[in-house]
Amino acid sequence: MQVFVRDNNVDQALKVLKKKMQREGIFREMRQHGAYEKPSERRNRERAEAIRRARKLARKKAQREGLIPMPKAKPALSRPGGFRSPRFPAGGLAPLPSSTSSAGK
């Protein structure tokens, strides 16, 4: 697994690494190997995981068939504070009047 650090922003790189590890299931695996798991606990966990997978598959199938509504689309993630361009400081479409324009002369 590889994460690039851009502009010496280690915090952002750590955030990306944690997200990748979460997706891969590394944290869950570490928790499982942290202590001995009795065979009965293992069977119960595997059975619960199988039930969870089956329910998820059935839910997805029902959504595709139109029996239940599709989940609402999540809004696009925006940066905190929004993107502010130096040319458009308020986020609007009109550029700043420049001092070299001939409109004021």
Backbone torsions as a table, in degrees:
resi	resn	phi	psi	omega
1	MET	NA	136.8	-174.3
2	GLN	-135.1	135.6	178.2
3	VAL	-131.9	132.3	179.8
4	PHE	-94.0	139.4	176.4
5	VAL	-98.1	118.0	-179.3
6	ARG	-104.0	134.4	176.9
7	ASP	53.3	38.2	-179.5
8	ASN	54.7	29.9	-179.9
9	ASN	-94.8	84.1	-176.5
10	VAL	-70.6	-34.9	-179.3
11	ASP	-60.5	-43.9	179.4
12	GLN	-65.5	-39.4	179.2
13	ALA	-64.6	-39.7	177.3
14	LEU	-63.9	-39.8	179.1
15	LYS	-61.8	-43.3	179.1
16	VAL	-65.6	-41.7	179.7
17	LEU	-62.3	-44.5	179.8
18	LYS	-61.9	-40.5	179.6
19	LYS	-64.3	-42.0	178.6
20	LYS	-63.9	-42.7	180.0
21	MET	-65.4	-37.1	178.1
22	GLN	-63.2	-44.6	179.8
23	ARG	-63.0	-37.1	-178.1
24	GLU	-76.5	-15.7	179.9
25	GLY	83.7	20.3	-177.8
26	ILE	-68.4	-39.3	-179.3
27	PHE	-63.7	-41.2	179.1
28	ARG	-64.2	-41.7	179.9
29	GLU	-65.9	-39.4	178.0
30	MET	-63.0	-39.9	179.7
31	ARG	-65.0	-39.0	-179.6
32	GLN	-66.9	-38.0	-177.3
33	HIS	-87.3	-1.3	-179.0
34	GLY	-69.4	-29.7	-179.6
35	ALA	-146.3	162.0	-179.3
36	TYR	-65.2	137.9	178.3
37	GLU	-111.7	118.8	-179.5
38	LYS	-63.7	150.9	-179.7
39	PRO	-56.8	-36.4	179.2
40	SER	-67.9	-39.3	177.3
41	GLU	-65.7	-37.5	178.7
42	ARG	-63.8	-44.6	178.9
43	ARG	-61.1	-44.9	-179.7
44	ASN	-62.4	-42.4	179.9
45	ARG	-65.0	-45.7	-179.4
46	GLU	-64.2	-37.5	178.0
47	ARG	-65.1	-43.2	179.3
48	ALA	-64.7	-39.5	177.7
49	GLU	-64.1	-39.5	179.1
50	ALA	-65.0	-40.8	178.5
51	ILE	-64.0	-42.5	179.5
52	ARG	-61.8	-43.5	178.7
53	ARG	-63.8	-42.1	-179.0
54	ALA	-64.6	-41.9	178.3
55	ARG	-63.5	-41.7	179.8
56	LYS	-63.9	-43.9	179.2
57	LEU	-62.7	-42.8	178.8
58	ALA	-64.6	-39.4	178.8
59	ARG	-64.7	-43.5	178.8
60	LYS	-63.7	-40.1	179.5
61	LYS	-64.7	-42.8	179.1
62	ALA	-64.7	-35.7	178.0
63	GLN	-67.1	-41.8	179.6
64	ARG	-64.7	-35.0	-179.6
65	GLU	-81.8	-6.1	177.3
66	GLY	83.9	12.0	-179.8
67	LEU	-74.9	-33.4	174.4
68	ILE	-127.5	151.5	-176.2
69	PRO	-68.8	151.0	176.3
70	MET	-68.0	150.6	177.6
71	PRO	-66.2	149.4	-179.9
72	LYS	-67.0	140.8	178.8
73	ALA	-68.5	136.3	178.5
74	LYS	-74.6	142.8	178.8
75	PRO	-66.3	151.3	-180.0
76	ALA	-62.0	136.2	-179.8
77	LEU	-71.3	131.4	177.6
78	SER	-115.7	158.5	179.2
79	ARG	-72.9	147.7	177.8
80	PRO	-60.3	129.8	-178.9
81	GLY	86.1	-10.0	179.4
82	GLY	76.9	164.8	179.2
83	PHE	-83.5	127.8	179.5
84	ARG	-122.2	115.8	177.4
85	SER	-86.2	146.4	177.2
86	PRO	-63.7	-28.2	178.7
87	ARG	-76.6	-30.8	-177.9
88	PHE	-123.5	76.3	-171.1
89	PRO	-65.5	-30.7	-177.9
90	ALA	-91.6	3.9	-178.7
91	GLY	83.0	1.6	-179.2
92	GLY	-81.8	-176.2	-177.0
93	LEU	-96.5	-19.4	-176.9
94	ALA	-83.3	128.8	178.4
95	PRO	-73.0	161.5	177.6
96	LEU	-66.9	143.3	175.0
97	PRO	-69.1	130.8	-179.1
98	SER	-91.6	156.7	-178.3
99	SER	-75.5	-12.6	-178.2
100	THR	-93.5	0.1	-178.5
101	SER	-73.4	154.5	-178.1
102	SER	-93.7	8.0	-176.6
103	ALA	-69.7	-32.4	-176.3
104	GLY	-90.3	-3.6	-175.3
105	LYS	-93.9	NA	NA
